[in-house]
Amino acid sequence: MAKLFLFDVDKTLVDSRGAGGRAMNLAFAQLFG
């Protein structure tokens, strides 16, 4: 199983009430099915 490590420099993924995480999930779903 491959793992991906994201480094959130400006904390936009953490401090956006989950919007950053949802956007990442949507992008990965669209790219990789």
Backbone as CSV, one residue per row, in Angstrom:
resi,resn,N_x,N_y,N_z,CA_x,CA_y,CA_z,C_x,C_y,C_z
1,MET,0.838,-1.172,0.000,0.000,0.000,0.000,0.885,1.238,0.000
2,ALA,0.675,2.119,-0.958,1.443,3.365,-1.054,0.909,4.389,-0.066
3,LYS,1.795,5.214,0.429,1.410,6.278,1.357,1.839,7.615,0.792
4,LEU,1.081,8.630,1.119,1.375,9.983,0.670,1.514,10.871,1.892
5,PHE,2.586,11.629,1.936,2.825,12.541,3.047,2.685,13.961,2.534
6,LEU,1.739,14.706,3.085,1.533,16.104,2.696,2.070,17.016,3.784
7,PHE,2.800,18.020,3.383,3.337,19.000,4.326,2.555,20.291,4.144
8,ASP,1.769,20.647,5.142,0.869,21.798,5.075,1.563,23.018,5.690
9,VAL,2.311,23.745,4.877,3.137,24.850,5.356,2.303,25.956,5.996
10,ASP,1.236,26.368,5.325,0.451,27.497,5.839,-0.809,27.062,6.584
11,LYS,-0.943,25.773,6.853,-2.040,25.187,7.627,-3.419,25.396,7.005
12,THR,-3.497,25.550,5.692,-4.798,25.721,5.047,-5.617,24.434,5.074
13,LEU,-4.957,23.281,5.079,-5.699,22.023,5.152,-6.260,21.783,6.546
14,VAL,-5.600,22.325,7.545,-6.002,22.101,8.928,-7.008,23.143,9.406
15,ASP,-6.790,24.408,9.072,-7.574,25.501,9.638,-8.767,25.944,8.801
16,SER,-9.186,25.177,7.844,-10.283,25.606,6.967,-11.575,24.840,7.238
17,ARG,-11.719,24.357,8.458,-12.916,23.597,8.865,-13.154,22.382,7.973
18,GLY,-12.081,21.772,7.537,-12.184,20.544,6.754,-12.310,20.739,5.255
19,ALA,-12.404,21.984,4.790,-12.573,22.232,3.357,-11.357,21.764,2.564
20,GLY,-10.166,21.973,3.100,-8.954,21.538,2.406,-8.898,20.029,2.256
21,GLY,-9.249,19.329,3.309,-9.270,17.871,3.253,-10.304,17.346,2.277
22,ARG,-11.472,17.963,2.272,-12.511,17.559,1.322,-12.069,17.819,-0.113
23,ALA,-11.407,18.947,-0.333,-10.917,19.265,-1.677,-9.865,18.254,-2.123
24,MET,-8.973,17.885,-1.219,-7.952,16.890,-1.557,-8.595,15.543,-1.866
25,ASN,-9.564,15.137,-1.058,-10.250,13.866,-1.302,-10.955,13.873,-2.648
26,LEU,-11.613,14.965,-2.976,-12.308,15.072,-4.255,-11.320,15.028,-5.424
27,ALA,-10.214,15.740,-5.287,-9.204,15.753,-6.348,-8.620,14.360,-6.569
28,PHE,-8.290,13.658,-5.485,-7.742,12.310,-5.629,-8.776,11.356,-6.211
29,ALA,-10.033,11.503,-5.812,-11.086,10.646,-6.357,-11.245,10.875,-7.855
30,GLN,-11.168,12.118,-8.281,-11.300,12.417,-9.706,-10.090,11.935,-10.501
31,LEU,-8.915,12.025,-9.909,-7.703,11.602,-10.611,-7.546,10.086,-10.670
32,PHE,-7.837,9.421,-9.558,-7.517,8.004,-9.443,-8.729,7.093,-9.318
33,GLY,-9.916,7.669,-9.352,-11.135,6.867,-9.304,-11.444,6.455,-7.947
